[in-house]
């Protein structure tokens, strides 16, 4: 699956693809949010959980760039 194929799916199907096909990579905390990073084929999806409301509030998909940098220290230290 490509990032474009993922993006043309409706939101519910996108979340289901993450749960079914995504490989968990890492997590980080930013304020009230716990952000989980998943890999699907050649792209990544961040799932944002609000820790106060215990609810998923957002998702962002990307192939590279600034969103990935916050995970680099954890990924590099696990190698």
mmJSON file of the N, C-alpha and C atoms, coordinates in Angstrom:
{"data_MODEL":{"atom_site":{
"group_PDB":["ATOM","ATOM","ATOM","ATOM","ATOM","ATOM","ATOM","ATOM","ATOM","ATOM","ATOM","ATOM","ATOM","ATOM","ATOM","ATOM","ATOM","ATOM","ATOM","ATOM","ATOM","ATOM","ATOM","ATOM","ATOM","ATOM","ATOM","ATOM","ATOM","ATOM","ATOM","ATOM","ATOM","ATOM","ATOM","ATOM","ATOM","ATOM","ATOM","ATOM","ATOM","ATOM","ATOM","ATOM","ATOM","ATOM","ATOM","ATOM","ATOM","ATOM","ATOM","ATOM","ATOM","ATOM","ATOM","ATOM","ATOM","ATOM","ATOM","ATOM","ATOM","ATOM","ATOM","ATOM","ATOM","ATOM","ATOM","ATOM","ATOM","ATOM","ATOM","ATOM","ATOM","ATOM","ATOM","ATOM","ATOM","ATOM","ATOM","ATOM","ATOM","ATOM","ATOM","ATOM","ATOM","ATOM","ATOM","ATOM","ATOM","ATOM","ATOM","ATOM","ATOM","ATOM","ATOM","ATOM","ATOM","ATOM","ATOM","ATOM","ATOM","ATOM","ATOM","ATOM","ATOM","ATOM","ATOM","ATOM","ATOM","ATOM","ATOM","ATOM","ATOM","ATOM","ATOM","ATOM","ATOM","ATOM","ATOM","ATOM","ATOM","ATOM","ATOM","ATOM","ATOM","ATOM","ATOM","ATOM","ATOM","ATOM","ATOM","ATOM","ATOM","ATOM","ATOM","ATOM","ATOM","ATOM","ATOM","ATOM","ATOM","ATOM","ATOM","ATOM","ATOM","ATOM","ATOM","ATOM","ATOM","ATOM","ATOM","ATOM","ATOM","ATOM","ATOM","ATOM","ATOM","ATOM","ATOM","ATOM","ATOM","ATOM","ATOM","ATOM","ATOM","ATOM","ATOM","ATOM","ATOM","ATOM","ATOM","ATOM","ATOM","ATOM","ATOM","ATOM","ATOM","ATOM","ATOM","ATOM","ATOM","ATOM","ATOM","ATOM","ATOM","ATOM","ATOM","ATOM","ATOM","ATOM","ATOM","ATOM","ATOM","ATOM","ATOM","ATOM","ATOM","ATOM","ATOM","ATOM","ATOM","ATOM","ATOM","ATOM","ATOM","ATOM","ATOM","ATOM","ATOM","ATOM","ATOM","ATOM","ATOM","ATOM","ATOM","ATOM","ATOM","ATOM","ATOM","ATOM","ATOM","ATOM","ATOM","ATOM","ATOM","ATOM","ATOM","ATOM","ATOM","ATOM","ATOM","ATOM","ATOM","ATOM","ATOM","ATOM","ATOM"],
"id":[1,2,3,4,5,6,7,8,9,10,11,12,13,14,15,16,17,18,19,20,21,22,23,24,25,26,27,28,29,30,31,32,33,34,35,36,37,38,39,40,41,42,43,44,45,46,47,48,49,50,51,52,53,54,55,56,57,58,59,60,61,62,63,64,65,66,67,68,69,70,71,72,73,74,75,76,77,78,79,80,81,82,83,84,85,86,87,88,89,90,91,92,93,94,95,96,97,98,99,100,101,102,103,104,105,106,107,108,109,110,111,112,113,114,115,116,117,118,119,120,121,122,123,124,125,126,127,128,129,130,131,132,133,134,135,136,137,138,139,140,141,142,143,144,145,146,147,148,149,150,151,152,153,154,155,156,157,158,159,160,161,162,163,164,165,166,167,168,169,170,171,172,173,174,175,176,177,178,179,180,181,182,183,184,185,186,187,188,189,190,191,192,193,194,195,196,197,198,199,200,201,202,203,204,205,206,207,208,209,210,211,212,213,214,215,216,217,218,219,220,221,222,223,224,225,226,227,228,229,230,231,232,233,234,235,236,237],
"type_symbol":["N","C","C","N","C","C","N","C","C","N","C","C","N","C","C","N","C","C","N","C","C","N","C","C","N","C","C","N","C","C","N","C","C","N","C","C","N","C","C","N","C","C","N","C","C","N","C","C","N","C","C","N","C","C","N","C","C","N","C","C","N","C","C","N","C","C","N","C","C","N","C","C","N","C","C","N","C","C","N","C","C","N","C","C","N","C","C","N","C","C","N","C","C","N","C","C","N","C","C","N","C","C","N","C","C","N","C","C","N","C","C","N","C","C","N","C","C","N","C","C","N","C","C","N","C","C","N","C","C","N","C","C","N","C","C","N","C","C","N","C","C","N","C","C","N","C","C","N","C","C","N","C","C","N","C","C","N","C","C","N","C","C","N","C","C","N","C","C","N","C","C","N","C","C","N","C","C","N","C","C","N","C","C","N","C","C","N","C","C","N","C","C","N","C","C","N","C","C","N","C","C","N","C","C","N","C","C","N","C","C","N","C","C","N","C","C","N","C","C","N","C","C","N","C","C","N","C","C","N","C","C","N","C","C","N","C","C"],
"label_atom_id":["N","CA","C","N","CA","C","N","CA","C","N","CA","C","N","CA","C","N","CA","C","N","CA","C","N","CA","C","N","CA","C","N","CA","C","N","CA","C","N","CA","C","N","CA","C","N","CA","C","N","CA","C","N","CA","C","N","CA","C","N","CA","C","N","CA","C","N","CA","C","N","CA","C","N","CA","C","N","CA","C","N","CA","C","N","CA","C","N","CA","C","N","CA","C","N","CA","C","N","CA","C","N","CA","C","N","CA","C","N","CA","C","N","CA","C","N","CA","C","N","CA","C","N","CA","C","N","CA","C","N","CA","C","N","CA","C","N","CA","C","N","CA","C","N","CA","C","N","CA","C","N","CA","C","N","CA","C","N","CA","C","N","CA","C","N","CA","C","N","CA","C","N","CA","C","N","CA","C","N","CA","C","N","CA","C","N","CA","C","N","CA","C","N","CA","C","N","CA","C","N","CA","C","N","CA","C","N","CA","C","N","CA","C","N","CA","C","N","CA","C","N","CA","C","N","CA","C","N","CA","C","N","CA","C","N","CA","C","N","CA","C","N","CA","C","N","CA","C","N","CA","C","N","CA","C","N","CA","C","N","CA","C","N","CA","C","N","CA","C","N","CA","C","N","CA","C"],
"label_alt_id":[null,null,null,null,null,null,null,null,null,null,null,null,null,null,null,null,null,null,null,null,null,null,null,null,null,null,null,null,null,null,null,null,null,null,null,null,null,null,null,null,null,null,null,null,null,null,null,null,null,null,null,null,null,null,null,null,null,null,null,null,null,null,null,null,null,null,null,null,null,null,null,null,null,null,null,null,null,null,null,null,null,null,null,null,null,null,null,null,null,null,null,null,null,null,null,null,null,null,null,null,null,null,null,null,null,null,null,null,null,null,null,null,null,null,null,null,null,null,null,null,null,null,null,null,null,null,null,null,null,null,null,null,null,null,null,null,null,null,null,null,null,null,null,null,null,null,null,null,null,null,null,null,null,null,null,null,null,null,null,null,null,null,null,null,null,null,null,null,null,null,null,null,null,null,null,null,null,null,null,null,null,null,null,null,null,null,null,null,null,null,null,null,null,null,null,null,null,null,null,null,null,null,null,null,null,null,null,null,null,null,null,null,null,null,null,null,null,null,null,null,null,null,null,null,null,null,null,null,null,null,null,null,null,null,null,null,null],
"label_comp_id":["UNK","UNK","UNK","UNK","UNK","UNK","UNK","UNK","UNK","UNK","UNK","UNK","UNK","UNK","UNK","UNK","UNK","UNK","UNK","UNK","UNK","UNK","UNK","UNK","UNK","UNK","UNK","UNK","UNK","UNK","UNK","UNK","UNK","UNK","UNK","UNK","UNK","UNK","UNK","UNK","UNK","UNK","UNK","UNK","UNK","UNK","UNK","UNK","UNK","UNK","UNK","UNK","UNK","UNK","UNK","UNK","UNK","UNK","UNK","UNK","UNK","UNK","UNK","UNK","UNK","UNK","UNK","UNK","UNK","UNK","UNK","UNK","UNK","UNK","UNK","UNK","UNK","UNK","UNK","UNK","UNK","UNK","UNK","UNK","UNK","UNK","UNK","UNK","UNK","UNK","UNK","UNK","UNK","UNK","UNK","UNK","UNK","UNK","UNK","UNK","UNK","UNK","UNK","UNK","UNK","UNK","UNK","UNK","UNK","UNK","UNK","UNK","UNK","UNK","UNK","UNK","UNK","UNK","UNK","UNK","UNK","UNK","UNK","UNK","UNK","UNK","UNK","UNK","UNK","UNK","UNK","UNK","UNK","UNK","UNK","UNK","UNK","UNK","UNK","UNK","UNK","UNK","UNK","UNK","UNK","UNK","UNK","UNK","UNK","UNK","UNK","UNK","UNK","UNK","UNK","UNK","UNK","UNK","UNK","UNK","UNK","UNK","UNK","UNK","UNK","UNK","UNK","UNK","UNK","UNK","UNK","UNK","UNK","UNK","UNK","UNK","UNK","UNK","UNK","UNK","UNK","UNK","UNK","UNK","UNK","UNK","UNK","UNK","UNK","UNK","UNK","UNK","UNK","UNK","UNK","UNK","UNK","UNK","UNK","UNK","UNK","UNK","UNK","UNK","UNK","UNK","UNK","UNK","UNK","UNK","UNK","UNK","UNK","UNK","UNK","UNK","UNK","UNK","UNK","UNK","UNK","UNK","UNK","UNK","UNK","UNK","UNK","UNK","UNK","UNK","UNK","UNK","UNK","UNK","UNK","UNK","UNK"],
"label_asym_id":["A","A","A","A","A","A","A","A","A","A","A","A","A","A","A","A","A","A","A","A","A","A","A","A","A","A","A","A","A","A","A","A","A","A","A","A","A","A","A","A","A","A","A","A","A","A","A","A","A","A","A","A","A","A","A","A","A","A","A","A","A","A","A","A","A","A","A","A","A","A","A","A","A","A","A","A","A","A","A","A","A","A","A","A","A","A","A","A","A","A","A","A","A","A","A","A","A","A","A","A","A","A","A","A","A","A","A","A","A","A","A","A","A","A","A","A","A","A","A","A","A","A","A","A","A","A","A","A","A","A","A","A","A","A","A","A","A","A","A","A","A","A","A","A","A","A","A","A","A","A","A","A","A","A","A","A","A","A","A","A","A","A","A","A","A","A","A","A","A","A","A","A","A","A","A","A","A","A","A","A","A","A","A","A","A","A","A","A","A","A","A","A","A","A","A","A","A","A","A","A","A","A","A","A","A","A","A","A","A","A","A","A","A","A","A","A","A","A","A","A","A","A","A","A","A","A","A","A","A","A","A","A","A","A","A","A","A"],
"label_entity_id":["1","1","1","1","1","1","1","1","1","1","1","1","1","1","1","1","1","1","1","1","1","1","1","1","1","1","1","1","1","1","1","1","1","1","1","1","1","1","1","1","1","1","1","1","1","1","1","1","1","1","1","1","1","1","1","1","1","1","1","1","1","1","1","1","1","1","1","1","1","1","1","1","1","1","1","1","1","1","1","1","1","1","1","1","1","1","1","1","1","1","1","1","1","1","1","1","1","1","1","1","1","1","1","1","1","1","1","1","1","1","1","1","1","1","1","1","1","1","1","1","1","1","1","1","1","1","1","1","1","1","1","1","1","1","1","1","1","1","1","1","1","1","1","1","1","1","1","1","1","1","1","1","1","1","1","1","1","1","1","1","1","1","1","1","1","1","1","1","1","1","1","1","1","1","1","1","1","1","1","1","1","1","1","1","1","1","1","1","1","1","1","1","1","1","1","1","1","1","1","1","1","1","1","1","1","1","1","1","1","1","1","1","1","1","1","1","1","1","1","1","1","1","1","1","1","1","1","1","1","1","1","1","1","1","1","1","1"],
"label_seq_id":[1,1,1,2,2,2,3,3,3,4,4,4,5,5,5,6,6,6,7,7,7,8,8,8,9,9,9,10,10,10,11,11,11,12,12,12,13,13,13,14,14,14,15,15,15,16,16,16,17,17,17,18,18,18,19,19,19,20,20,20,21,21,21,22,22,22,23,23,23,24,24,24,25,25,25,26,26,26,27,27,27,28,28,28,29,29,29,30,30,30,31,31,31,32,32,32,33,33,33,34,34,34,35,35,35,36,36,36,37,37,37,38,38,38,39,39,39,40,40,40,41,41,41,42,42,42,43,43,43,44,44,44,45,45,45,46,46,46,47,47,47,48,48,48,49,49,49,50,50,50,51,51,51,52,52,52,53,53,53,54,54,54,55,55,55,56,56,56,57,57,57,58,58,58,59,59,59,60,60,60,61,61,61,62,62,62,63,63,63,64,64,64,65,65,65,66,66,66,67,67,67,68,68,68,69,69,69,70,70,70,71,71,71,72,72,72,73,73,73,74,74,74,75,75,75,76,76,76,77,77,77,78,78,78,79,79,79],
"pdbx_PDB_ins_code":[null,null,null,null,null,null,null,null,null,null,null,null,null,null,null,null,null,null,null,null,null,null,null,null,null,null,null,null,null,null,null,null,null,null,null,null,null,null,null,null,null,null,null,null,null,null,null,null,null,null,null,null,null,null,null,null,null,null,null,null,null,null,null,null,null,null,null,null,null,null,null,null,null,null,null,null,null,null,null,null,null,null,null,null,null,null,null,null,null,null,null,null,null,null,null,null,null,null,null,null,null,null,null,null,null,null,null,null,null,null,null,null,null,null,null,null,null,null,null,null,null,null,null,null,null,null,null,null,null,null,null,null,null,null,null,null,null,null,null,null,null,null,null,null,null,null,null,null,null,null,null,null,null,null,null,null,null,null,null,null,null,null,null,null,null,null,null,null,null,null,null,null,null,null,null,null,null,null,null,null,null,null,null,null,null,null,null,null,null,null,null,null,null,null,null,null,null,null,null,null,null,null,null,null,null,null,null,null,null,null,null,null,null,null,null,null,null,null,null,null,null,null,null,null,null,null,null,null,null,null,null,null,null,null,null,null,null],
"Cartn_x":[0.848,0.0,0.89,0.491,1.212,0.524,1.23,0.636,-0.597,-0.532,-1.688,-2.888,-2.679,-3.784,-4.389,-3.543,-4.016,-4.867,-4.391,-5.068,-6.428,-6.643,-7.939,-8.997,-8.58,-9.534,-10.267,-11.484,-12.176,-11.487,-11.786,-11.07,-11.181,-12.367,-12.526,-11.666,-11.625,-10.804,-9.321,-8.921,-7.52,-7.114,-7.952,-7.645,-7.608,-8.533,-8.564,-7.312,-6.84,-5.595,-4.407,-4.38,-3.302,-3.36,-4.542,-4.665,-4.357,-4.8,-4.634,-3.257,-2.719,-1.494,-0.297,-0.54,0.557,1.438,2.721,3.683,4.07,3.828,4.162,5.664,6.077,7.496,7.928,7.216,7.654,6.535,6.761,5.825,6.604,5.916,6.48,5.324,5.66,4.651,4.929,3.866,3.952,2.761,3.019,1.944,0.927,-0.34,-1.416,-1.583,-0.671,-0.824,0.255,-0.161,0.753,0.618,1.742,1.744,2.426,1.696,2.222,2.526,3.693,4.141,4.013,3.366,3.208,3.774,4.304,4.772,3.82,3.479,2.706,3.462,3.973,4.767,5.849,5.756,6.827,6.414,5.482,5.095,4.761,4.563,4.327,3.021,2.424,1.211,1.392,1.147,1.125,-0.332,-0.596,-1.922,-1.785,-2.611,-2.561,-3.672,-3.275,-4.208,-4.162,-5.314,-5.382,-5.411,-4.403,-4.309,-5.331,-5.835,-6.843,-8.222,-8.547,-9.866,-9.837,-8.623,-8.446,-9.127,-8.876,-9.508,-8.497,-8.679,-7.904,-8.43,-7.529,-7.966,-7.44,-6.439,-5.879,-4.985,-4.664,-3.657,-2.963,-1.706,-0.939,-0.146,-0.112,0.647,1.725,2.871,4.001,5.004,5.947,7.0,8.351,8.568,9.837,9.674,10.72,10.705,10.648,10.207,10.237,9.428,8.309,7.506,8.287,9.202,9.971,11.101,11.588,12.773,12.603,11.391,11.211,11.405,11.377,11.569,13.009,13.822,15.175,16.024,16.028,16.855,16.479,15.174,14.747,15.098,14.892,15.168,16.659,17.461,18.923,19.475,18.925,19.456,19.076,18.07,17.665,18.439,19.248,20.016,21.258],
"Cartn_y":[-1.176,0.0,1.233,2.206,3.476,4.479,5.559,6.621,7.185,7.366,7.89,6.953,5.652,4.691,4.764,4.951,5.098,6.359,7.457,8.744,8.81,8.03,8.072,7.228,6.421,5.659,6.615,6.232,7.062,6.91,7.812,7.863,6.569,5.989,4.733,3.629,3.544,2.526,2.783,4.058,4.372,3.85,4.123,3.612,2.088,1.45,-0.015,-0.571,0.103,-0.319,-0.225,0.831,0.951,-0.212,-0.515,-1.598,-2.952,-3.164,-4.473,-4.668,-3.629,-3.775,-3.022,-2.098,-1.287,-2.052,-1.754,-2.318,-1.205,-1.432,-0.435,-0.223,1.06,1.406,2.026,3.06,3.801,4.71,5.327,6.303,7.474,8.586,9.733,10.482,11.343,12.13,13.597,14.33,15.776,16.382,16.954,17.548,16.496,16.718,15.781,14.673,14.58,13.605,12.543,11.314,10.198,9.907,9.899,9.72,8.387,7.527,6.215,6.215,5.713,5.665,4.244,4.105,2.821,2.919,1.819,1.738,0.853,1.316,0.513,0.592,-0.523,-0.581,0.493,1.528,2.525,3.894,3.932,5.202,4.982,6.074,6.04,6.736,6.321,6.952,7.196,8.431,8.759,8.766,8.136,8.166,8.964,9.997,10.889,10.528,10.199,9.917,11.055,11.54,12.514,11.722,11.907,11.121,11.541,12.762,13.209,12.662,12.572,12.078,10.615,10.038,8.65,8.391,9.299,9.186,9.476,8.829,9.141,10.459,11.396,12.716,13.108,12.398,12.79,11.686,11.795,10.943,11.742,11.453,12.109,11.028,11.108,10.144,10.873,10.194,10.829,9.753,10.149,9.223,9.558,10.832,11.267,12.706,13.254,14.671,14.946,16.152,16.635,15.779,15.237,14.41,13.196,12.693,11.506,11.807,13.038,13.367,13.131,13.309,13.127,11.673,10.734,9.321,8.862,9.647,9.216,8.823,9.566,9.136,7.745,7.442,6.133,5.036,5.296,4.281,4.024,5.081,4.915,4.212,4.447,3.808,2.338,1.913,0.507,-0.316,0.328,-0.41,-1.02],
"Cartn_z":[0.0,0.0,0.0,-0.777,-0.808,0.11,0.399,1.213,0.517,-0.791,-1.514,-1.38,-1.52,-1.375,0.023,1.008,2.38,2.525,1.97,2.136,1.44,0.395,-0.287,0.427,1.399,2.21,3.161,3.568,4.552,5.908,6.81,8.096,8.892,8.962,9.706,9.113,7.788,7.135,7.355,7.408,7.696,9.071,10.079,11.418,11.419,10.725,10.686,10.014,8.977,8.324,9.28,10.088,11.074,12.053,12.577,13.563,12.934,11.689,11.048,10.42,9.792,9.002,9.55,10.455,10.969,11.933,11.864,12.807,13.778,15.056,16.078,16.085,16.088,16.078,17.4,17.85,19.022,19.512,20.681,21.245,21.818,21.952,22.658,23.31,24.266,24.973,24.71,24.363,24.184,24.903,26.058,26.849,27.261,26.918,27.264,26.236,25.289,24.212,24.246,24.062,23.822,22.339,21.639,20.191,19.877,19.175,18.793,17.303,16.963,15.573,15.049,13.888,13.213,11.809,11.297,9.914,9.128,7.937,6.987,5.673,5.222,3.999,4.023,3.183,3.079,3.593,4.538,5.144,6.61,7.331,8.762,9.106,10.217,10.714,12.204,12.626,14.051,14.5,15.637,16.256,17.542,17.697,18.852,19.832,21.069,22.153,23.159,23.555,24.63,25.933,26.776,28.005,29.051,28.956,29.928,29.603,28.313,27.92,27.495,27.397,26.978,25.629,24.68,23.369,22.267,21.135,19.939,19.394,19.145,18.697,17.319,16.814,15.529,14.997,13.721,13.098,12.019,11.796,10.744,10.024,8.705,7.918,7.127,6.923,6.263,5.852,5.008,4.593,5.231,5.564,6.163,6.64,7.2,7.549,9.034,9.363,10.747,11.705,11.269,12.177,12.66,11.858,12.217,13.19,13.204,13.997,15.492,16.024,17.466,17.897,16.948,17.262,17.081,16.411,16.082,17.289,18.401,19.534,20.045,20.147,20.635,19.638,18.374,17.363,17.289,17.286,17.201,18.432,19.606,20.805,20.878,20.116,20.151,19.126,18.29,17.271,17.843],
"occupancy":[1.0,1.0,1.0,1.0,1.0,1.0,1.0,1.0,1.0,1.0,1.0,1.0,1.0,1.0,1.0,1.0,1.0,1.0,1.0,1.0,1.0,1.0,1.0,1.0,1.0,1.0,1.0,1.0,1.0,1.0,1.0,1.0,1.0,1.0,1.0,1.0,1.0,1.0,1.0,1.0,1.0,1.0,1.0,1.0,1.0,1.0,1.0,1.0,1.0,1.0,1.0,1.0,1.0,1.0,1.0,1.0,1.0,1.0,1.0,1.0,1.0,1.0,1.0,1.0,1.0,1.0,1.0,1.0,1.0,1.0,1.0,1.0,1.0,1.0,1.0,1.0,1.0,1.0,1.0,1.0,1.0,1.0,1.0,1.0,1.0,1.0,1.0,1.0,1.0,1.0,1.0,1.0,1.0,1.0,1.0,1.0,1.0,1.0,1.0,1.0,1.0,1.0,1.0,1.0,1.0,1.0,1.0,1.0,1.0,1.0,1.0,1.0,1.0,1.0,1.0,1.0,1.0,1.0,1.0,1.0,1.0,1.0,1.0,1.0,1.0,1.0,1.0,1.0,1.0,1.0,1.0,1.0,1.0,1.0,1.0,1.0,1.0,1.0,1.0,1.0,1.0,1.0,1.0,1.0,1.0,1.0,1.0,1.0,1.0,1.0,1.0,1.0,1.0,1.0,1.0,1.0,1.0,1.0,1.0,1.0,1.0,1.0,1.0,1.0,1.0,1.0,1.0,1.0,1.0,1.0,1.0,1.0,1.0,1.0,1.0,1.0,1.0,1.0,1.0,1.0,1.0,1.0,1.0,1.0,1.0,1.0,1.0,1.0,1.0,1.0,1.0,1.0,1.0,1.0,1.0,1.0,1.0,1.0,1.0,1.0,1.0,1.0,1.0,1.0,1.0,1.0,1.0,1.0,1.0,1.0,1.0,1.0,1.0,1.0,1.0,1.0,1.0,1.0,1.0,1.0,1.0,1.0,1.0,1.0,1.0,1.0,1.0,1.0,1.0,1.0,1.0,1.0,1.0,1.0,1.0,1.0,1.0],
"B_iso_or_equiv":[0.0,0.0,0.0,0.0,0.0,0.0,0.0,0.0,0.0,0.0,0.0,0.0,0.0,0.0,0.0,0.0,0.0,0.0,0.0,0.0,0.0,0.0,0.0,0.0,0.0,0.0,0.0,0.0,0.0,0.0,0.0,0.0,0.0,0.0,0.0,0.0,0.0,0.0,0.0,0.0,0.0,0.0,0.0,0.0,0.0,0.0,0.0,0.0,0.0,0.0,0.0,0.0,0.0,0.0,0.0,0.0,0.0,0.0,0.0,0.0,0.0,0.0,0.0,0.0,0.0,0.0,0.0,0.0,0.0,0.0,0.0,0.0,0.0,0.0,0.0,0.0,0.0,0.0,0.0,0.0,0.0,0.0,0.0,0.0,0.0,0.0,0.0,0.0,0.0,0.0,0.0,0.0,0.0,0.0,0.0,0.0,0.0,0.0,0.0,0.0,0.0,0.0,0.0,0.0,0.0,0.0,0.0,0.0,0.0,0.0,0.0,0.0,0.0,0.0,0.0,0.0,0.0,0.0,0.0,0.0,0.0,0.0,0.0,0.0,0.0,0.0,0.0,0.0,0.0,0.0,0.0,0.0,0.0,0.0,0.0,0.0,0.0,0.0,0.0,0.0,0.0,0.0,0.0,0.0,0.0,0.0,0.0,0.0,0.0,0.0,0.0,0.0,0.0,0.0,0.0,0.0,0.0,0.0,0.0,0.0,0.0,0.0,0.0,0.0,0.0,0.0,0.0,0.0,0.0,0.0,0.0,0.0,0.0,0.0,0.0,0.0,0.0,0.0,0.0,0.0,0.0,0.0,0.0,0.0,0.0,0.0,0.0,0.0,0.0,0.0,0.0,0.0,0.0,0.0,0.0,0.0,0.0,0.0,0.0,0.0,0.0,0.0,0.0,0.0,0.0,0.0,0.0,0.0,0.0,0.0,0.0,0.0,0.0,0.0,0.0,0.0,0.0,0.0,0.0,0.0,0.0,0.0,0.0,0.0,0.0,0.0,0.0,0.0,0.0,0.0,0.0,0.0,0.0,0.0,0.0,0.0,0.0],
"pdbx_formal_charge":[null,null,null,null,null,null,null,null,null,null,null,null,null,null,null,null,null,null,null,null,null,null,null,null,null,null,null,null,null,null,null,null,null,null,null,null,null,null,null,null,null,null,null,null,null,null,null,null,null,null,null,null,null,null,null,null,null,null,null,null,null,null,null,null,null,null,null,null,null,null,null,null,null,null,null,null,null,null,null,null,null,null,null,null,null,null,null,null,null,null,null,null,null,null,null,null,null,null,null,null,null,null,null,null,null,null,null,null,null,null,null,null,null,null,null,null,null,null,null,null,null,null,null,null,null,null,null,null,null,null,null,null,null,null,null,null,null,null,null,null,null,null,null,null,null,null,null,null,null,null,null,null,null,null,null,null,null,null,null,null,null,null,null,null,null,null,null,null,null,null,null,null,null,null,null,null,null,null,null,null,null,null,null,null,null,null,null,null,null,null,null,null,null,null,null,null,null,null,null,null,null,null,null,null,null,null,null,null,null,null,null,null,null,null,null,null,null,null,null,null,null,null,null,null,null,null,null,null,null,null,null,null,null,null,null,null,null],
"auth_seq_id":[1,1,1,2,2,2,3,3,3,4,4,4,5,5,5,6,6,6,7,7,7,8,8,8,9,9,9,10,10,10,11,11,11,12,12,12,13,13,13,14,14,14,15,15,15,16,16,16,17,17,17,18,18,18,19,19,19,20,20,20,21,21,21,22,22,22,23,23,23,24,24,24,25,25,25,26,26,26,27,27,27,28,28,28,29,29,29,30,30,30,31,31,31,32,32,32,33,33,33,34,34,34,35,35,35,36,36,36,37,37,37,38,38,38,39,39,39,40,40,40,41,41,41,42,42,42,43,43,43,44,44,44,45,45,45,46,46,46,47,47,47,48,48,48,49,49,49,50,50,50,51,51,51,52,52,52,53,53,53,54,54,54,55,55,55,56,56,56,57,57,57,58,58,58,59,59,59,60,60,60,61,61,61,62,62,62,63,63,63,64,64,64,65,65,65,66,66,66,67,67,67,68,68,68,69,69,69,70,70,70,71,71,71,72,72,72,73,73,73,74,74,74,75,75,75,76,76,76,77,77,77,78,78,78,79,79,79],
"auth_comp_id":["UNK","UNK","UNK","UNK","UNK","UNK","UNK","UNK","UNK","UNK","UNK","UNK","UNK","UNK","UNK","UNK","UNK","UNK","UNK","UNK","UNK","UNK","UNK","UNK","UNK","UNK","UNK","UNK","UNK","UNK","UNK","UNK","UNK","UNK","UNK","UNK","UNK","UNK","UNK","UNK","UNK","UNK","UNK","UNK","UNK","UNK","UNK","UNK","UNK","UNK","UNK","UNK","UNK","UNK","UNK","UNK","UNK","UNK","UNK","UNK","UNK","UNK","UNK","UNK","UNK","UNK","UNK","UNK","UNK","UNK","UNK","UNK","UNK","UNK","UNK","UNK","UNK","UNK","UNK","UNK","UNK","UNK","UNK","UNK","UNK","UNK","UNK","UNK","UNK","UNK","UNK","UNK","UNK","UNK","UNK","UNK","UNK","UNK","UNK","UNK","UNK","UNK","UNK","UNK","UNK","UNK","UNK","UNK","UNK","UNK","UNK","UNK","UNK","UNK","UNK","UNK","UNK","UNK","UNK","UNK","UNK","UNK","UNK","UNK","UNK","UNK","UNK","UNK","UNK","UNK","UNK","UNK","UNK","UNK","UNK","UNK","UNK","UNK","UNK","UNK","UNK","UNK","UNK","UNK","UNK","UNK","UNK","UNK","UNK","UNK","UNK","UNK","UNK","UNK","UNK","UNK","UNK","UNK","UNK","UNK","UNK","UNK","UNK","UNK","UNK","UNK","UNK","UNK","UNK","UNK","UNK","UNK","UNK","UNK","UNK","UNK","UNK","UNK","UNK","UNK","UNK","UNK","UNK","UNK","UNK","UNK","UNK","UNK","UNK","UNK","UNK","UNK","UNK","UNK","UNK","UNK","UNK","UNK","UNK","UNK","UNK","UNK","UNK","UNK","UNK","UNK","UNK","UNK","UNK","UNK","UNK","UNK","UNK","UNK","UNK","UNK","UNK","UNK","UNK","UNK","UNK","UNK","UNK","UNK","UNK","UNK","UNK","UNK","UNK","UNK","UNK","UNK","UNK","UNK","UNK","UNK","UNK"],
"auth_asym_id":["A","A","A","A","A","A","A","A","A","A","A","A","A","A","A","A","A","A","A","A","A","A","A","A","A","A","A","A","A","A","A","A","A","A","A","A","A","A","A","A","A","A","A","A","A","A","A","A","A","A","A","A","A","A","A","A","A","A","A","A","A","A","A","A","A","A","A","A","A","A","A","A","A","A","A","A","A","A","A","A","A","A","A","A","A","A","A","A","A","A","A","A","A","A","A","A","A","A","A","A","A","A","A","A","A","A","A","A","A","A","A","A","A","A","A","A","A","A","A","A","A","A","A","A","A","A","A","A","A","A","A","A","A","A","A","A","A","A","A","A","A","A","A","A","A","A","A","A","A","A","A","A","A","A","A","A","A","A","A","A","A","A","A","A","A","A","A","A","A","A","A","A","A","A","A","A","A","A","A","A","A","A","A","A","A","A","A","A","A","A","A","A","A","A","A","A","A","A","A","A","A","A","A","A","A","A","A","A","A","A","A","A","A","A","A","A","A","A","A","A","A","A","A","A","A","A","A","A","A","A","A","A","A","A","A","A","A"],
"auth_atom_id":["N","CA","C","N","CA","C","N","CA","C","N","CA","C","N","CA","C","N","CA","C","N","CA","C","N","CA","C","N","CA","C","N","CA","C","N","CA","C","N","CA","C","N","CA","C","N","CA","C","N","CA","C","N","CA","C","N","CA","C","N","CA","C","N","CA","C","N","CA","C","N","CA","C","N","CA","C","N","CA","C","N","CA","C","N","CA","C","N","CA","C","N","CA","C","N","CA","C","N","CA","C","N","CA","C","N","CA","C","N","CA","C","N","CA","C","N","CA","C","N","CA","C","N","CA","C","N","CA","C","N","CA","C","N","CA","C","N","CA","C","N","CA","C","N","CA","C","N","CA","C","N","CA","C","N","CA","C","N","CA","C","N","CA","C","N","CA","C","N","CA","C","N","CA","C","N","CA","C","N","CA","C","N","CA","C","N","CA","C","N","CA","C","N","CA","C","N","CA","C","N","CA","C","N","CA","C","N","CA","C","N","CA","C","N","CA","C","N","CA","C","N","CA","C","N","CA","C","N","CA","C","N","CA","C","N","CA","C","N","CA","C","N","CA","C","N","CA","C","N","CA","C","N","CA","C","N","CA","C","N","CA","C","N","CA","C","N","CA","C","N","CA","C","N","CA","C"],
"pdbx_PDB_model_num":[1,1,1,1,1,1,1,1,1,1,1,1,1,1,1,1,1,1,1,1,1,1,1,1,1,1,1,1,1,1,1,1,1,1,1,1,1,1,1,1,1,1,1,1,1,1,1,1,1,1,1,1,1,1,1,1,1,1,1,1,1,1,1,1,1,1,1,1,1,1,1,1,1,1,1,1,1,1,1,1,1,1,1,1,1,1,1,1,1,1,1,1,1,1,1,1,1,1,1,1,1,1,1,1,1,1,1,1,1,1,1,1,1,1,1,1,1,1,1,1,1,1,1,1,1,1,1,1,1,1,1,1,1,1,1,1,1,1,1,1,1,1,1,1,1,1,1,1,1,1,1,1,1,1,1,1,1,1,1,1,1,1,1,1,1,1,1,1,1,1,1,1,1,1,1,1,1,1,1,1,1,1,1,1,1,1,1,1,1,1,1,1,1,1,1,1,1,1,1,1,1,1,1,1,1,1,1,1,1,1,1,1,1,1,1,1,1,1,1,1,1,1,1,1,1,1,1,1,1,1,1,1,1,1,1,1,1]
}}}
